[in-house]
Amino acid sequence: EAGVTQSPTHLIKTRGQQVTLRCSPISGHTSVYWYQQALGLGLQFLLWYDEGEERNRGNFPPRFSGRQFPNYSSELNVNALELEDSALYLCASSQIYRGDQPQHFGDGTRLSIL
Amino acid sequence: RKEVEQDPGPFNVPEGATVAFNCTYSNSASQSFFWYRQDCRKEPKLLMSVYSSGNEDGRFTAQLNRASQYISLLIRDSKLSDSATYLCVVNPPGDYKLSFGAGTTVTVRA
């Protein structure tokens, strides 16, 4: 069974640019979560999508947005990039949301802002 | 107070030793708990779920103490490959996301 896949693996951008990150969940998983992990810091919850809708959002500005497609894949968009957006962006998926379901992570996209 | 707090460590232990560490959570009504491990600059990987009765998976044992609101992870007979950061994860009730601790770093030396 294929795991969660993310693309691209690495990305270099400059301040003010926009970026789109992509995620395909494990087959059969309908929930997709996005996290940001800056170097040396813990995971910060960004967004949760389930059945095509945004279900919850972390404490991030509106320039962080995303969507989920009918095939449950998802993309994360970040506009007006800032230096502090440099981080590892992780996507995770789980089966239809239940509190006892663990999340399974992709390898992440490492975003560097110059 | 943070939802999930962990001792960052590092815990430096020799091969074959036993190492244990805790994680505290703030919401007493939390129902689901997990331990993940994260290797340097890699994605977190599920290590084990933590059940009310406690559970064991090989050399790893997880316990839940609801009265004191903490979960623990014990690693027996440590291997070099156990060197990683261990993330405590809690699902607060009514909150549709998992809360991750900042992690406890374990380094096993030869």
Interface residues (C-beta under 8 A of the other chain):
Chain A: Y33 Y35 L41 G42 L43 F45 W48 R55 N56 G58 L88 L90 Y97 G99 D100 P102 Q103 H104 F105 G106 D107 G108 R110
Chain B: Q31 S32 F34 R41 K42 E43 P44 K45 L46 S49 L87 V89 N91 P93 D95 Y96 K97 L98 S99 F100 G101 A102 G103
